[in-house]
Amino acid sequence: MTRCGMILVAAMFIATPVVAQDFSEDQIRDLAIQATLENPQIVMEAVAILQAQEDACKAEQSGALLS
């Protein structure tokens, strides 16, 4: 999937509640699964983002302990 395609998928998940009401929870889950199956690199990108967030949190906590 191209970057534009990934942005489109992301936009679907952050759409306004009015638009989100047009999709059932099952439809949203199915879209997410389909996007992941078509673009498995999404999982690795998500893991990298999560790791970076955890590292930043640990660094912040370490800094708070030292001060």
KAPE-V649519 format. One record per pair of residues at least 24 apart in sequence whose ideal C-beta (glycine too) atoms are under 6 Angstrom apart, sorted by sequence separation. I is the first residue (numbers start at 1). J is the second residue. If there is no record, write none. Layout:
i=I j=J
i=I j=J
This chain:
i=9 j=35
i=1 j=39
